């Protein structure tokens, strides 16, 4: 199932990405280090992530995340401060995007570089930037609630907001 085919459609569905750093660690809880995406909608969502590695920019996808579930996109302590996310609702066609252009493909992909996407046989998508503040873990929650004043929603208990 490819998610890239709908990239060229302009959709009016209001969608919001809420980022929240994980996790106030309790004394008895083991430390968790990863980048997770939680899908708070009822629909299947395809997710791509972008980041800067030692060799340059990388985009990867698609992770298929069922409604009301979470998936780990990067396991272990995060090595970059900034991560970029793009997601599409496979059932309703909405998307979570942003102003940072990176490359995606129709099917599963790991792409080096973010320039000349179309000339290299890929599609271009706008990714949303997340500043993790160099925390070891980060979680992004995808919802279909409209944005309210451009600020993140209140974090769940036990999390740190951006």
C-alpha positions in Angstrom: 0.0 0.0 0.0 1.6 3.3 -1.1 0.8 6.6 0.5 2.8 8.8 -1.9 0.1 8.9 -4.6 -2.0 11.4 -2.7 0.8 13.9 -2.2 -0.3 16.1 -5.1 -3.8 16.5 -3.8 -4.5 19.6 -1.7 -6.8 18.6 1.1 -8.9 20.9 3.4 -9.1 18.6 6.4 -7.8 20.4 9.5 -5.2 18.2 11.2 -2.8 18.8 14.0 0.4 17.2 15.1 1.1 17.4 18.8 4.6 16.7 20.0 5.5 15.8 23.5 8.8 14.7 24.9 8.6 11.5 26.8 8.7 10.6 29.8 9.2 11.7 33.4 10.9 8.5 34.6 9.7 7.1 37.9 12.2 5.6 40.3 11.1 2.1 39.4 10.5 2.5 35.7 13.2 1.5 33.2 14.4 4.4 31.0 12.9 4.3 27.5 14.7 5.9 24.6 13.1 6.1 21.2 11.0 8.2 18.7 7.4 7.1 18.8 4.3 8.2 16.8 0.8 7.6 18.3 -2.2 7.6 16.0 -5.1 9.0 18.0 -7.5 8.8 15.0 -9.6 5.7 14.1 -8.0 5.3 10.7 -4.9 3.7 9.3 -2.1 6.3 8.9 1.2 6.1 6.9 4.1 7.9 8.4 7.5 9.0 7.1 10.4 10.5 9.1 13.3 12.7 8.1 16.5 13.4 10.0 20.2 14.4 9.6 22.6 11.5 9.9 26.4 11.7 9.8 26.3 11.1 6.0 23.6 13.7 5.4 19.8 13.9 5.2 17.7 10.7 5.3 14.0 10.1 4.9 12.4 6.8 5.7 8.8 5.4 5.5 6.2 4.1 5.4 5.3 3.0 8.9 1.6 1.9 8.9 0.0 2.8 12.2 -3.4 1.5 13.0 -6.0 3.8 14.7 -5.5 4.2 18.5 -2.0 2.6 18.5 1.6 3.7 18.6 4.7 2.6 16.8 8.4 3.2 17.4 10.1 4.7 14.4 13.6 5.0 15.9 14.7 2.7 18.6 17.3 3.7 21.2 18.5 7.2 22.3 17.9 9.9 19.7 21.1 11.0 17.9 19.7 14.2 16.4 18.0 17.2 17.9 15.6 17.8 15.0 13.3 15.2 13.4 10.8 15.8 10.6 7.5 14.0 10.2 5.0 13.6 7.4 1.8 11.4 7.6 -1.2 10.5 5.5 -4.6 9.2 6.5 -5.0 6.1 4.3 -8.8 6.0 4.6 -9.9 9.7 4.5 -6.9 11.1 2.6 -6.0 13.8 5.1 -2.4 14.6 5.9 -0.1 15.9 8.6 2.6 18.0 7.0 4.8 21.1 7.3 7.0 23.5 5.5 10.2 21.5 5.2 10.4 19.7 1.8 11.9 16.2 1.8 11.6 13.2 -0.5 9.2 10.3 -0.2 8.3 7.3 -2.4 5.1 5.4 -3.3 6.2 2.3 -1.5 8.6 1.6 1.4 11.7 3.9 1.2 14.9 5.0 2.7 16.2 8.0 0.7 19.5 9.8 1.1 19.3 13.6 0.4 16.4 16.0 0.2 17.1 17.8 -3.0 15.9 17.2 -6.6 13.2 14.7 -5.3 11.2 14.5 -8.6 14.3 14.4 -10.8 15.5 11.4 -8.8 12.2 9.6 -9.3 10.7 10.4 -5.9 7.9 12.7 -4.7 8.3 15.8 -2.6 6.4 16.2 0.6 6.3 18.9 3.3 7.5 17.6 6.7 6.9 19.2 10.1 10.0 19.9 12.2 10.2 18.7 15.8 12.9 20.1 18.1 13.5 17.4 20.7 15.8 19.6 22.7 18.3 16.8 22.6 16.1 14.6 24.8 16.7 10.8 24.5 13.0 10.1 23.7 10.2 11.9 21.9 6.6 11.1 21.1 4.3 12.7 18.5 0.6 12.2 18.6 -1.5 12.5 15.4 -5.0 13.7 16.0 -7.8 15.1 13.9 -8.5 18.0 16.1 -8.1 21.5 14.6 -5.2 23.6 15.8 -6.0 26.0 18.6 -3.7 29.1 18.6 -0.7 27.1 17.3 0.3 25.8 20.7 0.6 22.1 21.6 -2.2 20.5 23.5 -1.6 19.9 27.2 0.7 16.9 27.6 -0.6 13.7 29.1 0.5 13.0 32.7 4.1 11.9 32.9 5.2 13.7 29.7 7.0 16.9 29.0 5.7 19.4 26.5 7.8 21.0 23.8 
